[in-house]
Amino acid sequence: MDNPVAASAHTDSPADSTHSHDYADLLLRVSTGAWQVKTVVVLREEQDGALLFDPDTESLMAINVTGSALLRWSPTGITADSLASALCACYPKEDPQAVRKDVIAFLAYLSPFMEPMAP
Protein backbone atom coordinates (compact mmCIF):
# COMPACT_ATOMS: atom_id res chain seq x y z
CA MET A 1 0.00 0.00 0.00
CA ASP A 2 1.26 3.46 -0.89
CA ASN A 3 1.69 5.27 2.44
CA PRO A 4 0.22 8.78 2.12
CA VAL A 5 2.37 9.99 5.01
CA ALA A 6 5.56 9.26 3.05
CA ALA A 7 5.61 12.61 1.25
CA SER A 8 7.84 15.62 1.24
CA ALA A 9 6.68 18.71 3.07
CA HIS A 10 7.75 22.31 3.23
CA THR A 11 6.14 22.98 6.59
CA ASP A 12 6.70 21.97 10.16
CA SER A 13 5.13 18.55 10.62
CA PRO A 14 3.64 17.60 13.98
CA ALA A 15 5.75 14.45 13.72
CA ASP A 16 8.83 16.69 14.03
CA SER A 17 7.68 17.94 17.42
CA THR A 18 9.90 17.25 20.38
CA HIS A 19 6.87 17.55 22.62
CA SER A 20 5.53 14.02 22.62
CA HIS A 21 2.61 15.02 24.87
CA ASP A 22 1.46 17.64 22.36
CA TYR A 23 1.80 15.14 19.53
CA ALA A 24 -0.16 12.53 21.51
CA ASP A 25 -2.93 15.12 22.00
CA LEU A 26 -2.88 15.86 18.27
CA LEU A 27 -3.17 12.15 17.43
CA LEU A 28 -6.15 11.85 19.77
CA ARG A 29 -7.85 14.89 18.19
CA VAL A 30 -7.44 13.71 14.61
CA SER A 31 -8.53 10.17 15.46
CA THR A 32 -11.98 11.44 16.48
CA GLY A 33 -14.48 13.65 14.73
CA ALA A 34 -14.81 14.74 11.13
CA TRP A 35 -12.23 16.93 9.42
CA GLN A 36 -12.07 18.96 6.24
CA VAL A 37 -9.42 20.86 4.34
CA LYS A 38 -9.50 24.50 5.46
CA THR A 39 -11.55 26.62 3.11
CA VAL A 40 -8.58 28.94 2.43
CA VAL A 41 -6.28 26.07 1.42
CA VAL A 42 -5.60 25.67 -2.27
CA LEU A 43 -5.40 22.03 -3.36
CA ARG A 44 -3.64 21.63 -6.71
CA GLU A 45 -3.69 18.21 -8.31
CA GLU A 46 -0.43 17.04 -9.83
CA GLN A 47 0.41 13.90 -11.80
CA ASP A 48 2.19 12.39 -8.81
CA GLY A 49 -0.09 13.69 -6.05
CA ALA A 50 -1.15 17.13 -4.94
CA LEU A 51 0.12 20.35 -3.44
CA LEU A 52 -1.62 22.07 -0.57
CA PHE A 53 -1.01 25.77 -0.02
CA ASP A 54 -2.32 27.78 2.93
CA PRO A 55 -2.17 31.49 1.98
CA ASP A 56 -2.76 32.54 5.60
CA THR A 57 0.43 30.85 6.83
CA GLU A 58 2.23 30.59 3.47
CA SER A 59 2.70 26.87 4.18
CA LEU A 60 3.15 24.42 1.32
CA MET A 61 2.89 20.64 1.49
CA ALA A 62 3.21 17.92 -1.11
CA ILE A 63 1.25 14.70 -0.74
CA ASN A 64 1.36 11.58 -2.89
CA VAL A 65 -1.40 10.14 -5.09
CA THR A 66 -2.89 8.05 -2.28
CA GLY A 67 -3.04 11.04 0.05
CA SER A 68 -4.61 13.16 -2.67
CA ALA A 69 -7.27 10.52 -3.33
CA LEU A 70 -8.03 10.27 0.39
CA LEU A 71 -8.64 14.02 0.61
CA ARG A 72 -11.09 13.94 -2.30
CA TRP A 73 -12.79 10.76 -1.11
CA SER A 74 -15.27 12.11 1.43
CA PRO A 75 -16.96 15.45 0.76
CA THR A 76 -19.03 15.14 3.96
CA GLY A 77 -16.03 15.04 6.24
CA ILE A 78 -12.88 13.04 6.65
CA THR A 79 -12.74 10.67 9.59
CA ALA A 80 -9.98 8.28 10.59
CA ASP A 81 -12.45 5.39 10.66
CA SER A 82 -13.96 6.09 7.23
CA LEU A 83 -10.56 6.45 5.58
CA ALA A 84 -9.22 3.32 7.28
CA SER A 85 -12.30 1.34 6.21
CA ALA A 86 -11.96 2.51 2.61
CA LEU A 87 -8.27 1.59 2.52
CA CYS A 88 -8.90 -1.81 4.10
CA ALA A 89 -11.53 -2.50 1.42
CA CYS A 90 -8.96 -1.68 -1.26
CA TYR A 91 -6.11 -3.51 0.47
CA PRO A 92 -7.72 -6.48 2.27
CA LYS A 93 -4.36 -8.13 3.03
CA GLU A 94 -3.23 -5.17 5.14
CA ASP A 95 -3.60 -5.23 8.93
CA PRO A 96 -6.60 -3.01 9.81
CA GLN A 97 -4.91 -1.71 12.98
CA ALA A 98 -1.80 -0.74 11.03
CA VAL A 99 -3.93 0.95 8.36
CA ARG A 100 -5.82 2.97 11.00
CA LYS A 101 -2.52 3.95 12.64
CA ASP A 102 -1.21 5.17 9.25
CA VAL A 103 -4.43 7.11 8.60
CA ILE A 104 -4.18 8.84 11.97
CA ALA A 105 -0.53 9.72 11.25
CA PHE A 106 -1.61 11.06 7.83
CA LEU A 107 -4.30 13.26 9.39
CA ALA A 108 -1.82 14.52 12.00
CA TYR A 109 0.63 15.31 9.19
CA LEU A 110 -2.10 17.27 7.40
CA SER A 111 -3.38 19.00 10.54
CA PRO A 112 -1.93 22.44 9.67
CA PHE A 113 -4.16 22.37 6.57
CA MET A 114 -7.26 20.88 8.20
CA GLU A 115 -10.06 22.04 10.46
CA PRO A 116 -12.86 20.23 12.28
CA MET A 117 -16.17 19.98 10.44
CA ALA A 118 -18.94 22.07 11.97
CA PRO A 119 -21.41 19.92 13.93
C-alpha positions, 0 to 999 in steps of 0.5 A: 500500500502506498503510504500517504504519510511518506511525502515531502513537506515544506512545513513543520510537521507535527511528527517533528515535534519534540513535545511528545505530549502535544503530539499525543494530543494531536493524534487523539484529536485527529482520530476522532471527529470529522475533518475537512481541508480549510476553506482557504487552502488551495489544493492543486492536483499534480500527476504524482499527487497534490500540493496544498497551499495555505495562503494565511500561513504561506505553508506548502505541502506535497502529498502523494497520489494516495493522500490526494485521493483520500482528501477527495474521497469524502466530501461530507467530512474526513474521519480516521475510521472512514478512511481506514475502512476505505483503505482496508476495502482496497487492500484487504491483506493489510492489517486493519490496525496498522492501516488505522494507525497510518491514517491517523498519522496522515491526518496529523501530518495534514493537521496544519491544513485541516479544520474540524467539520462544523457539527 
